[in-house]
Amino acid sequence: MQPFGCIYSQPVDKVFKALADSSRRKLLDQLHANNGRTLSELCEHLDMSRQAVTKHLALLEAANLVATVWRGREKLHYLNPVPLQEIYDRWIIKYEHHRLRALSELKQRLEGGKDK
């Protein structure tokens, strides 16, 4: 059992912690829409200080959801979708199969009822 202070020791825990905040999700949405943005560009669409955005970006980087590249004097932020895909592959897809099967069975029953 992990001590309370070490609750976010696994990489996937950091991803879930990063996704738990709506401001960080907005930053990820911005990067998805237009990847490779500077801090100034990201701040334009958020109602928070540069310091707050910087802290959110640092947490996203720690979760490996954002990668940064220096281009001259500019620091560009890029979305890294790999951790999100890993979560999808590990947890979401196994529940999706059951849902799709249930929808397919429902469709077959409803279409079978129309023929009678």
N, CA and C atoms as an extended XYZ file, in Angstrom:
348
Properties=species:S:1:pos:R:3:atomname:S:1:resname:S:1:resid:I:1 pbc="F F F"
N         0.846       -1.186        0.000 N   MET     1
C         0.000        0.000        0.000 CA  MET     1
C         0.889        1.246        0.000 C   MET     1
N         0.485        2.227       -0.797 N   GLN     2
C         1.280        3.444       -0.914 CA  GLN     2
C         0.904        4.439        0.173 C   GLN     2
N         1.888        5.165        0.683 N   PRO     3
C         1.565        6.246        1.612 CA  PRO     3
C         0.749        7.311        0.893 C   PRO     3
N        -0.037        8.052        1.629 N   PHE     4
C        -0.917        9.065        1.045 CA  PHE     4
C        -0.160       10.067        0.196 C   PHE     4
N         1.030       10.451        0.578 N   GLY     5
C         1.811       11.434       -0.165 CA  GLY     5
C         2.302       10.927       -1.515 C   GLY     5
N         2.273        9.618       -1.750 N   CYS     6
C         2.775        9.032       -2.996 CA  CYS     6
C         1.645        8.553       -3.902 C   CYS     6
N         0.499        9.128       -3.764 N   ILE     7
C        -0.674        8.651       -4.496 CA  ILE     7
C        -0.532        8.786       -6.009 C   ILE     7
N         0.264        9.730       -6.503 N   TYR     8
C         0.415        9.942       -7.943 CA  TYR     8
C         1.765        9.446       -8.441 C   TYR     8
N         2.192        8.281       -8.000 N   SER     9
C         3.514        7.794       -8.378 CA  SER     9
C         3.514        7.104       -9.742 C   SER     9
N         2.395        6.565      -10.184 N   GLN    10
C         2.323        5.890      -11.472 CA  GLN    10
C         2.070        6.907      -12.581 C   GLN    10
N         2.641        6.693      -13.766 N   PRO    11
C         2.421        7.640      -14.876 CA  PRO    11
C         0.939        7.843      -15.199 C   PRO    11
N         0.156        6.783      -15.183 N   VAL    12
C        -1.262        6.924      -15.518 CA  VAL    12
C        -1.994        7.755      -14.463 C   VAL    12
N        -1.549        7.700      -13.221 N   ASP    13
C        -2.157        8.524      -12.175 CA  ASP    13
C        -1.935       10.002      -12.458 C   ASP    13
N        -0.759       10.331      -12.973 N   LYS    14
C        -0.464       11.723      -13.328 CA  LYS    14
C        -1.363       12.195      -14.468 C   LYS    14
N        -1.657       11.303      -15.403 N   VAL    15
C        -2.534       11.659      -16.517 CA  VAL    15
C        -3.939       11.948      -16.000 C   VAL    15
N        -4.457       11.072      -15.147 N   PHE    16
C        -5.795       11.286      -14.601 CA  PHE    16
C        -5.855       12.560      -13.759 C   PHE    16
N        -4.805       12.828      -12.992 N   LYS    17
C        -4.760       14.063      -12.204 CA  LYS    17
C        -4.769       15.276      -13.130 C   LYS    17
N        -4.004       15.207      -14.209 N   ALA    18
C        -3.940       16.322      -15.156 CA  ALA    18
C        -5.297       16.547      -15.819 C   ALA    18
N        -5.989       15.476      -16.151 N   LEU    19
C        -7.286       15.580      -16.821 CA  LEU    19
C        -8.412       15.988      -15.873 C   LEU    19
N        -8.173       15.928      -14.581 N   ALA    20
C        -9.212       16.237      -13.602 CA  ALA    20
C        -9.579       17.718      -13.560 C   ALA    20
N        -8.733       18.567      -14.094 N   ASP    21
C        -8.968       20.014      -14.030 CA  ASP    21
C        -9.470       20.536      -15.375 C   ASP    21
N       -10.556       21.290      -15.348 N   SER    22
C       -11.154       21.793      -16.592 CA  SER    22
C       -10.228       22.767      -17.334 C   SER    22
N        -9.440       23.544      -16.620 N   SER    23
C        -8.508       24.467      -17.286 CA  SER    23
C        -7.455       23.706      -18.079 C   SER    23
N        -6.969       22.619      -17.521 N   ARG    24
C        -5.977       21.819      -18.239 CA  ARG    24
C        -6.609       21.124      -19.444 C   ARG    24
N        -7.857       20.694      -19.303 N   ARG    25
C        -8.543       20.104      -20.454 CA  ARG    25
C        -8.736       21.139      -21.551 C   ARG    25
N        -9.010       22.402      -21.183 N   LYS    26
C        -9.130       23.470      -22.188 CA  LYS    26
C        -7.806       23.689      -22.907 C   LYS    26
N        -6.709       23.637      -22.163 N   LEU    27
C        -5.390       23.769      -22.796 CA  LEU    27
C        -5.149       22.636      -23.795 C   LEU    27
N        -5.503       21.423      -23.410 N   LEU    28
C        -5.343       20.293      -24.330 CA  LEU    28
C        -6.228       20.459      -25.559 C   LEU    28
N        -7.440       20.959      -25.362 N   ASP    29
C        -8.337       21.202      -26.506 CA  ASP    29
C        -7.746       22.243      -27.445 C   ASP    29
N        -7.145       23.279      -26.879 N   GLN    30
C        -6.517       24.309      -27.713 CA  GLN    30
C        -5.364       23.722      -28.525 C   GLN    30
N        -4.569       22.882      -27.877 N   LEU    31
C        -3.440       22.278      -28.586 CA  LEU    31
C        -3.924       21.282      -29.637 C   LEU    31
N        -5.023       20.615      -29.356 N   HIS    32
C        -5.583       19.695      -30.355 CA  HIS    32
C        -6.050       20.470      -31.584 C   HIS    32
N        -6.654       21.620      -31.361 N   ALA    33
C        -7.160       22.440      -32.466 CA  ALA    33
C        -6.030       23.083      -33.258 C   ALA    33
N        -4.965       23.477      -32.563 N   ASN    34
C        -3.854       24.165      -33.225 CA  ASN    34
C        -2.582       23.856      -32.436 C   ASN    34
N        -1.899       22.818      -32.845 N   ASN    35
C        -0.728       22.347      -32.117 CA  ASN    35
C         0.461       23.278      -32.312 C   ASN    35
N         1.365       23.301      -31.355 N   GLY    36
C         2.571       24.114      -31.458 CA  GLY    36
C         2.343       25.566      -31.104 C   GLY    36
N         1.684       25.813      -29.978 N   ARG    37
C         1.373       27.185      -29.562 CA  ARG    37
C         2.337       27.670      -28.500 C   ARG    37
N         2.535       28.976      -28.494 N   THR    38
C         3.348       29.603      -27.457 CA  THR    38
C         2.486       29.840      -26.220 C   THR    38
N         3.133       30.184      -25.128 N   LEU    39
C         2.414       30.495      -23.895 CA  LEU    39
C         1.464       31.670      -24.114 C   LEU    39
N         1.909       32.683      -24.809 N   SER    40
C         1.064       33.851      -25.076 CA  SER    40
C        -0.188       33.472      -25.860 C   SER    40
N        -0.018       32.632      -26.869 N   GLU    41
C        -1.165       32.194      -27.668 CA  GLU    41
C        -2.154       31.395      -26.836 C   GLU    41
N        -1.645       30.571      -25.945 N   LEU    42
C        -2.530       29.778      -25.082 CA  LEU    42
C        -3.260       30.671      -24.082 C   LEU    42
N        -2.596       31.679      -23.574 N   CYS    43
C        -3.196       32.581      -22.584 CA  CYS    43
C        -4.330       33.428      -23.167 C   CYS    43
N        -4.277       33.692      -24.476 N   GLU    44
C        -5.297       34.527      -25.113 CA  GLU    44
C        -6.705       33.980      -24.927 C   GLU    44
N        -6.832       32.661      -24.834 N   HIS    45
C        -8.150       32.024      -24.794 CA  HIS    45
C        -8.572       31.578      -23.402 C   HIS    45
N        -7.798       31.939      -22.392 N   LEU    46
C        -8.113       31.528      -21.025 CA  LEU    46
C        -8.214       32.745      -20.125 C   LEU    46
N        -9.089       32.670      -19.173 N   ASP    47
C        -9.275       33.757      -18.218 CA  ASP    47
C        -8.451       33.474      -16.962 C   ASP    47
N        -7.114       33.468      -17.143 N   MET    48
C        -6.211       33.268      -16.005 CA  MET    48
C        -4.859       33.885      -16.323 C   MET    48
N        -4.066       34.050      -15.305 N   SER    49
C        -2.760       34.695      -15.470 CA  SER    49
C        -1.780       33.774      -16.196 C   SER    49
N        -0.722       34.379      -16.705 N   ARG    50
C         0.337       33.602      -17.356 CA  ARG    50
C         0.955       32.604      -16.372 C   ARG    50
N         1.093       33.032      -15.120 N   GLN    51
C         1.682       32.154      -14.110 CA  GLN    51
C         0.807       30.917      -13.890 C   GLN    51
N        -0.502       31.114      -13.863 N   ALA    52
C        -1.415       29.975      -13.681 CA  ALA    52
C        -1.343       29.030      -14.873 C   ALA    52
N        -1.322       29.589      -16.078 N   VAL    53
C        -1.224       28.757      -17.281 CA  VAL    53
C         0.103       28.001      -17.271 C   VAL    53
N         1.172       28.665      -16.858 N   THR    54
C         2.486       28.014      -16.781 CA  THR    54
C         2.452       26.831      -15.821 C   THR    54
N         1.796       27.000      -14.679 N   LYS    55
C         1.693       25.896      -13.713 CA  LYS    55
C         0.886       24.741      -14.286 C   LYS    55
N        -0.211       25.052      -14.974 N   HIS    56
C        -1.020       23.998      -15.591 CA  HIS    56
C        -0.215       23.266      -16.669 C   HIS    56
N         0.533       24.003      -17.470 N   LEU    57
C         1.354       23.380      -18.504 CA  LEU    57
C         2.439       22.488      -17.896 C   LEU    57
N         3.000       22.905      -16.779 N   ALA    58
C         4.023       22.094      -16.113 CA  ALA    58
C         3.441       20.761      -15.656 C   ALA    58
N         2.219       20.788      -15.141 N   LEU    59
C         1.579       19.545      -14.717 CA  LEU    59
C         1.261       18.662      -15.925 C   LEU    59
N         0.829       19.281      -17.026 N   LEU    60
C         0.565       18.520      -18.249 CA  LEU    60
C         1.847       17.911      -18.809 C   LEU    60
N         2.949       18.638      -18.705 N   GLU    61
C         4.246       18.102      -19.138 CA  GLU    61
C         4.669       16.940      -18.247 C   GLU    61
N         4.463       17.068      -16.941 N   ALA    62
C         4.826       15.998      -16.012 CA  ALA    62
C         4.023       14.728      -16.294 C   ALA    62
N         2.802       14.888      -16.801 N   ALA    63
C         1.954       13.753      -17.158 CA  ALA    63
C         2.238       13.265      -18.580 C   ALA    63
N         3.178       13.892      -19.257 N   ASN    64
C         3.571       13.558      -20.622 CA  ASN    64
C         2.445       13.813      -21.632 C   ASN    64
N         1.527       14.706      -21.305 N   LEU    65
C         0.450       15.067      -22.228 CA  LEU    65
C         0.835       16.235      -23.123 C   LEU    65
N         1.853       16.978      -22.715 N   VAL    66
C         2.339       18.116      -23.495 CA  VAL    66
C         3.857       18.001      -23.610 C   VAL    66
N         4.342       18.215      -24.814 N   ALA    67
C         5.788       18.260      -25.058 CA  ALA    67
C         6.130       19.666      -25.524 C   ALA    67
N         7.310       20.118      -25.184 N   THR    68
C         7.729       21.460      -25.583 CA  THR    68
C         8.981       21.392      -26.441 C   THR    68
N         9.059       22.337      -27.359 N   VAL    69
C        10.215       22.456      -28.252 CA  VAL    69
C        10.583       23.929      -28.322 C   VAL    69
N        11.858       24.214      -28.138 N   TRP    70
C        12.339       25.584      -28.288 CA  TRP    70
C        12.634       25.836      -29.756 C   TRP    70
N        12.075       26.915      -30.287 N   ARG    71
C        12.378       27.356      -31.648 CA  ARG    71
C        12.851       28.798      -31.536 C   ARG    71
N        14.152       28.945      -31.543 N   GLY    72
C        14.717       30.269      -31.297 CA  GLY    72
C        14.421       30.686      -29.867 C   GLY    72
N        13.762       31.820      -29.718 N   ARG    73
C        13.412       32.318      -28.388 CA  ARG    73
C        12.013       31.891      -27.966 C   ARG    73
N        11.309       31.195      -28.839 N   GLU    74
C         9.948       30.768      -28.536 CA  GLU    74
C         9.917       29.330      -28.034 C   GLU    74
N         9.090       29.109      -27.029 N   LYS    75
C         8.864       27.764      -26.522 CA  LYS    75
C         7.487       27.329      -27.016 C   LYS    75
N         7.466       26.308      -27.863 N   LEU    76
C         6.211       25.830      -28.439 CA  LEU    76
C         5.724       24.601      -27.683 C   LEU    76
N         4.415       24.559      -27.463 N   HIS    77
C         3.780       23.462      -26.728 CA  HIS    77
C         2.997       22.596      -27.702 C   HIS    77
N         3.201       21.288      -27.587 N   TYR    78
C         2.553       20.326      -28.476 CA  TYR    78
C         1.801       19.280      -27.662 C   TYR    78
N         0.644       18.903      -28.156 N   LEU    79
C        -0.141       17.840      -27.543 CA  LEU    79
C         0.523       16.498      -27.827 C   LEU    79
N         0.649       15.678      -26.801 N   ASN    80
C         1.122       14.308      -26.948 CA  ASN    80
C        -0.058       13.384      -26.633 C   ASN    80
N        -0.726       12.813      -27.638 N   PRO    81
C        -1.918       12.011      -27.393 CA  PRO    81
C        -1.638       10.580      -26.933 C   PRO    81
N        -0.388       10.167      -26.872 N   VAL    82
C        -0.063        8.781      -26.536 CA  VAL    82
C        -0.626        8.356      -25.176 C   VAL    82
N        -0.467        9.133      -24.097 N   PRO    83
C        -1.042        8.691      -22.817 CA  PRO    83
C        -2.570        8.541      -22.875 C   PRO    83
N        -3.230        9.388      -23.644 N   LEU    84
C        -4.689        9.272      -23.782 CA  LEU    84
C        -5.049        7.987      -24.519 C   LEU    84
N        -4.291        7.641      -25.544 N   GLN    85
C        -4.530        6.400      -26.283 CA  GLN    85
C        -4.308        5.192      -25.385 C   GLN    85
N        -3.298        5.266      -24.512 N   GLU    86
C        -3.021        4.162      -23.587 CA  GLU    86
C        -4.184        3.962      -22.621 C   GLU    86
N        -4.774        5.047      -22.146 N   ILE    87
C        -5.943        4.947      -21.265 CA  ILE    87
C        -7.106        4.333      -22.031 C   ILE    87
N        -7.306        4.784      -23.244 N   TYR    88
C        -8.381        4.235      -24.076 CA  TYR    88
C        -8.184        2.728      -24.281 C   TYR    88
N        -6.971        2.334      -24.642 N   ASP    89
C        -6.689        0.921      -24.895 CA  ASP    89
C        -6.834        0.076      -23.637 C   ASP    89
N        -6.456        0.630      -22.515 N   ARG    90
C        -6.456       -0.141      -21.259 CA  ARG    90
C        -7.835       -0.240      -20.626 C   ARG    90
N        -8.609        0.850      -20.604 N   TRP    91
C        -9.862        0.841      -19.862 CA  TRP    91
C       -11.114        1.023      -20.710 C   TRP    91
N       -11.097        1.918      -21.634 N   ILE    92
C       -12.331        2.296      -22.322 CA  ILE    92
C       -12.761        1.263      -23.347 C   ILE    92
N       -11.847        0.768      -24.138 N   ILE    93
C       -12.225       -0.116      -25.235 CA  ILE    93
C       -12.883       -1.404      -24.751 C   ILE    93
N       -12.467       -1.917      -23.606 N   LYS    94
C       -13.061       -3.179      -23.144 CA  LYS    94
C       -14.531       -2.994      -22.761 C   LYS    94
N       -14.927       -1.799      -22.356 N   TYR    95
C       -16.331       -1.540      -22.057 CA  TYR    95
C       -17.109       -1.185      -23.325 C   TYR    95
N       -16.424       -0.657      -24.303 N   GLU    96
C       -17.073       -0.283      -25.552 CA  GLU    96
C       -17.567       -1.510      -26.309 C   GLU    96
N       -16.834       -2.609      -26.269 N   HIS    97
C       -17.248       -3.826      -26.961 CA  HIS    97
C       -18.616       -4.302      -26.460 C   HIS    97
N       -18.817       -4.276      -25.157 N   HIS    98
C       -20.093       -4.714      -24.589 CA  HIS    98
C       -21.233       -3.797      -25.027 C   HIS    98
N       -20.973       -2.525      -25.042 N   ARG    99
C       -21.993       -1.554      -25.450 CA  ARG    99
C       -22.359       -1.744      -26.906 C   ARG    99
N       -21.372       -1.921      -27.769 N   LEU   100
C       -21.636       -2.113      -29.192 CA  LEU   100
C       -22.374       -3.423      -29.450 C   LEU   100
N       -22.025       -4.463      -28.719 N   ARG   101
C       -22.723       -5.733      -28.866 CA  ARG   101
C       -24.185       -5.579      -28.455 C   ARG   101
N       -24.434       -4.889      -27.344 N   ALA   102
C       -25.805       -4.671      -26.882 CA  ALA   102
C       -26.599       -3.857      -27.898 C   ALA   102
N       -25.992       -2.843      -28.486 N   LEU   103
C       -26.677       -2.052      -29.512 CA  LEU   103
C       -26.975       -2.891      -30.751 C   LEU   103
N       -26.063       -3.740      -31.133 N   SER   104
C       -26.269       -4.607      -32.289 CA  SER   104
C       -27.418       -5.581      -32.030 C   SER   104
N       -27.457       -6.171      -30.837 N   GLU   105
C       -28.549       -7.090      -30.478 CA  GLU   105
C       -29.888       -6.364      -30.450 C   GLU   105
N       -29.904       -5.143      -29.916 N   LEU   106
C       -31.130       -4.348      -29.889 CA  LEU   106
C       -31.601       -4.056      -31.306 C   LEU   106
N       -30.683       -3.680      -32.168 N   LYS   107
C       -31.030       -3.396      -33.569 CA  LYS   107
C       -31.630       -4.634      -34.229 C   LYS   107
N       -31.031       -5.792      -34.004 N   GLN   108
C       -31.539       -7.036      -34.592 CA  GLN   108
C       -32.948       -7.347      -34.079 C   GLN   108
N       -33.182       -7.160      -32.790 N   ARG   109
C       -34.518       -7.416      -32.233 CA  ARG   109
C       -35.549       -6.453      -32.794 C   ARG   109
N       -35.171       -5.168      -32.900 N   LEU   110
C       -36.115       -4.175      -33.426 CA  LEU   110
C       -36.411       -4.427      -34.901 C   LEU   110
N       -35.397       -4.750      -35.672 N   GLU   111
C       -35.615       -5.041      -37.091 CA  GLU   111
C       -36.387       -6.338      -37.275 C   GLU   111
N       -36.152       -7.292      -36.394 N   GLY   112
C       -36.900       -8.552      -36.446 CA  GLY   112
C       -38.368       -8.342      -36.121 C   GLY   112
N       -38.659       -7.379      -35.252 N   GLY   113
C       -40.043       -7.070      -34.880 CA  GLY   113
C       -40.795       -6.398      -36.004 C   GLY   113
N       -40.107       -5.709      -36.909 N   LYS   114
C       -40.758       -5.030      -38.035 CA  LYS   114
C       -41.222       -6.022      -39.087 C   LYS   114
N       -40.515       -7.165      -39.212 N   ASP   115
C       -40.848       -8.144      -40.248 CA  ASP   115
C       -42.126       -8.892      -39.924 C   ASP   115
N       -42.549       -8.946      -38.682 N   LYS   116
C       -43.724       -9.726      -38.277 CA  LYS   116
C       -45.005       -9.018      -38.547 C   LYS   116
